[in-house]
Amino acid sequence: MWTKRGLLLLNLFFLIGPKAKAQDIFSPGPQYILVRTTDNNVYSGRLLRMDSTEVVIQTIVFDKIAIPRSAVRRLRPVSVNHTRLDFAPEQTSVGGIYLLNGSAYGIPPRQKYYSSFFPFYHHVGIGLSNGLSVRGHFALFADNFELPTWIAPKISIPILKEKLIFAAEGLLGRGFAYYIPPLTSDFGGFQLMLTIGSRMNNLSVGSGLAWFGGYFPQRPFFSFSGIVQLAKRLSVQTENYVFRQLENLIHMGGLGLRYHGRWLNIEAGSVFQTGGDLVGVQALPWLAVSVNFY
């Protein structure tokens, strides 16, 4: 037989229990969501703030990222394990990198990467702050004991967020020894670049000047590159440069696929050159591995 105390506890359970459960679900404690934007980028992490203007979350990559509500296509709650295991390639260090150079987006702040076309070519990059990144390159095909090495700082300026980015990039290096004395092996250059689209689906065009061995050409070079995300972890990218050497038009480029992982990325494709003294197309296979650091 139910006692008065038992009936009272039963009533309290039905009256207070559901309210307590609802309070647990909508409590001000940590909440985790997945956001898909109108340009098909996906972000998952801890919800920091959400109002009528923007959604602010913390991901495993970004300490804080603000997404305008107008750019949100869909959002849903997820578990904390989902945010640790799930990721989007545009959140990684190499998300905006083509084969060698990157788009106008640069590298996200405080992120780093190392990439190797083993054993000949290596490059690293780091995002110093919003809009400022730098990459370093070195090659192991030594000539007369000189190892080609160069650095490339980049300043990125968003014109339309996630749609149109402008960048100015410099290059300074030394080490290619097949020059004609008494010229030096110093080389450098600069390029202005415009990227249209998101970090993982874009087209970049650029133009600039480069010098080598103390010779500064009067004709600019042109670049056009792009990346398309084929699947969640797969993209195809191309990188191309066109310039004149004396009266010969030369086209150097590359085309490849990249598998995107949270930490490890694998690239396979081909680099090629046409024009100049070459007859037809000279192509070499490209197989590289890159590592993301957060």
Sequence and secondary structure as in RCSB ss.txt:
>XXXX:A:sequence
MWTKRGLLLLNLFFLIGPKAKAQDIFSPGPQYILVRTTDNNVYSGRLLRMDSTEVVIQTIVFDKIAIPRSAVRRL
RPVSVNHTRLDFAPEQTSVGGIYLLNGSAYGIPPRQKYYSSFFPFYHHVGIGLSNGLSVRGHFALFADNFELPTW
IAPKISIPILKEKLIFAAEGLLGRGFAYYIPPLTSDFGGFQLMLTIGSRMNNLSVGSGLAWFGGYFPQRPFFSFS
GIVQLAKRLSVQTENYVFRQLENLIHMGGLGLRYHGRWLNIEAGSVFQTGGDLVGVQALPWLAVSVNFY
>XXXX:A:secstr
   HHHHHHHHHHHHHHHHHHHHHHT SS  EEEEEETTS EEEEEEEEE SSEEEEE SS S EEEEGGGEEEE
EE  HHHHHH   GGGSTTTTB SSSB TT   TT EEEEEETTTEEEEEEEEETTEEEEEEEE   BTTB  EE
EEEEEEEEEETTTEEEEEEEEEEE      TTS  EEEEEEEEEEEE SSSEEEEEEEEEEETTB  SS EEEEE
EEEEEETTEEEEEEEEEEEETTEEEEEEEEEEEE  SSEEEEEEEEEEEETT SSEEEEEEEEEEEEE 
